[in-house]
Amino acid sequence: MSRQLTYKDAGVNIDAGNELVQRIKPAAARTRRPEMLGGIGGFAGLMRLPAGYDRPVLVSGTDGVGTKLRLAIRHNRHDHIGQDLVAMCVNDVLVTGAEPLLFLDYYATSRLDVDVAARVVEGIAAACELAGCSLAGGETAEMPGMYHDGDYDLAGFCVGVVNEDAIIDGTTLAPGQKLIGLASSGAHSNGYSLINRLLDEQGDGISPNLIDQLLEPTRLYVRSILALLKQVPVHGMSHITGGGLLENLPRMFRGADLAARIDLDSWQRPDLFNVLQQAGNIAELEMLRTFNCGLGFVVVVDATDEDRALALLREAGETAWTAGELVALPADPESVSVAAGELLLWDGPSHRLG
């Protein structure tokens, strides 16, 4: 008689998946908003729209952690990598002025290690608490042969809500408005393919302090920005993610005849980025296109609201400063003279660096 195969024989342990669900239920429960219906374990997450939105518009965003996971796995640092996943999604949704409501995660691995997966998902839940959104569910996929043993991948999906008349879409941007920079907490989750290449070239001589800096989780800007929106008119926002300042800040303009004049000397670049630049002999423009270089989020306000916005953001715990201003796009921006330490950005892959 031939052997009776089971799913477990093929490398998929349903019992481990069930154990993980039970392990993470308390963490997910801590994120629960009053609008949530049901709980973890169903086929879908259900949520009522919160009160106070008379013309609600749903805003969605999705992202992953990327190759920062390689560092986390290699150094057994699984507890906070979930914040990177949540932050990369909710910060994107936030740019529209939306309040994040719910979050879903996708965890894929070759063989489910319940302890490791629980650490990751508990980190996701902790970040959802900080962002004020519910961890409404997720998916765990055990796929033998698709990943190396011990590896896993993360992706996430966030839904937020904003009143239609409060959407921040860049239509009120104008010359003279100020660009308020908010400090990053490191490299966030961008540029890690280059970082990993540099670390591979360094061999085993990597300091634990450098690993700590590289695995610092992505900063969540939700609470401070939502508080700011209640008190100061905001005309545009940009989350500085993959593509750095060069690619992300001009996304606010949407074809408008505007440019952003950035004072690169208005903030002190964290040493981490200097170490990376020197280790790889990386050109300045490549740094600005790859990393946030210490500036993780940008808010645009009127010049008359500049001081108030800075004070409110600092009171909320942000390191904030005036990083530049918007200017009218010249007829021939390529010919514009830019002072040393200045960066001029406009819509499209265009720039001038002084």
Secondary structure, DSSP 8 states (H G I E B T S, - for coil): ------TGGGT--HHHHHHHHHHHHHHHHTT--TTEES-TTSSS-EE---TT-SSEEEEEEEEE-TTHHHHHHHTT--SSHHHHHHHHHHHHHHTTT-EEEEEEEEEEESS--HHHHHHHHHHHHHHHHHHT-EEEEEEEEE-BTTB-TT-EEEEEEEEEEEEGGG---STT--TT-EEEEEE-SSSTTSSHHHHHHHHHHHTT---HHHHHHHT------HHHHHHHHTTS---EEEE--TTHHHHHGGGGTTT-SEEEEEETTSS---HHHHHHHHHHT--HHHHHHH--TTEEEEEEE-GGGHHHHHHHHHHTT--EEEEEEEEE--SSGGG----TTEEEEETTTEEEE-
